[in-house]
Amino acid sequence: MAEILAVTFPEVNRVELRDVPVPSPGPGEALVRVWSTTICATDMKILTGKFPGVRYPHIPGHEWSGEVVEVGPGVGDLAPGTRVGIEVHVGCGHCQRCLEGMYNLCEHYGNRSEGHAHVGFTIPGGLAEYAVVPRRAMHILPDGVSYDEGAFTDNVGIALWAVERAEIRPGERVLVIGPGAIGLLALRIASLQAGRTAIAGTRADRLALGLQMGADATVDVAKEGDAAAAVRQALGGPADVVIEFAGTADAAQLALAACRRGGRVVLGGSTGIGTTLQIELATIVRGNLDVRGSLANPRWVSRRGLELIRSGMVDVRPLITHHFPLREFEAAWSTFFERKGSAIRVMLHPSGGAV
């Protein structure tokens, strides 16, 4: 096996499917055969040059799972054949943020010589038949969790961390804005603790899926003249907690407007550059609001997220709407970004069929 098939971004705004050399694992790394990998909206930000730290040519892919086929020096706890899901943030391990467990905020971002890696961003990702990843990025998949479910290792961690940032108390009213894959996962996790939940968005099909994922009510923002008032009606009062994963300024504005005085707002949707928010500061100050950013999934949160999947408390299968072989990446890409067939997560299978 001298070459493998991989999706590449040769430069900004160019995509190619090409054969590339098989990567070799170095110290602390493993070569993984990719079984299930997805496309994310962040991949478009990477393609268009809106994600700092990415260098081209680049192999994307940050939501995936696979099978260990070779390990490098210092990886004695993983044998070939081990099934793993990938968490994409790998901190240097020695800066203050990493020592706090916040390796997603590593002070040496992008510096491989210091030990930092961001799978699918600063190092090659999983939109390929094989990929090399640091051991610290790998979670052994629990028995009963499929490769397709394992491809949500990072997503479920992101959603769980946002919910934990919100510090939801039993019985509270919770609004989630943005019924994409991560927003729907956050909704499901929040519903395990909240008293009443609502999901807000602009797509009727995804709002309907929100009901399946645990929402008590939906708010179609596109049909409401006063979305904050609609939220209050849906929840029986203003939200105690708002979790936002839409990534737009309008969504952030709604999050602040829909939250009660003294409530908590978690913003997690806007991870790229270029989105700005204009707001009357008194909204936050006089509202005594706690406004928190939520980035990625530190502190091995993904491990607990996988346990939620294993136990059946979180079912990711309704979010998988399409399957493609890697050679049909162009069709998969257009299906995802044009939302064909109510696409949510479009799964590609570089090494075989859906498993």
ABEGO torsion letter per residue (X at the ends): XABBBBBBBABBGBBBBBBBBBBBBBBGBBBBBBABBBBBAAAAAAAAGABBGBBOBBBBEABBBBBBABBBBGBAABBBGBBBBBBABBBAGABAAAAAGBAAABAABGBAAAGBBBBGAABBBABBABBBBBAAABBBBBBGBBAAAAAAAAAAAAAAAAAAAAGBBBGBBBBBBGABAAAAAAAAAAAAABABBBBBBABAAAAAAAAAAGBABBBBAAABABAAAAAAAAAGEBBABBBBAAGBAAAAAAAAAABBBGBBBBBAABABBGBBBBBBAAAAAAAGBBBBBBBEBBGGAAAAAAAAAAAGABBAAAABABBBBAAAAAAAAAAAAAGBGGBABBBBBAAEBBX
